[in-house]
Amino acid sequence: MIDKEYVKEVISRIVKKKSDGSVVPAAASMQEIMASVRDDVLECMRTMCNEREIAANRTLNSVSFKCL
């Protein structure tokens, strides 16, 4: 399960960015939240691959991962 504080931080970050840019409404949509979480997960997975905590393998149509 994802930490509640992380979700609050993602929403706050999106709302702050919109408020600073005077975008109305200053609210986070589900698409924006999912995109932000996806970016954070991708960054974390890249770090884990570089530190040899997980391994990435190319498949025919995608990429698979396993813990080392």
Summary of the structure (lengths in Angstrom):
residues: 68
radius of gyration: 15.8
end to end distance: 21.5
largest distance: 45.8
contacts: 133
relative contact order: 0.11
helix: 56%
strand: 15%
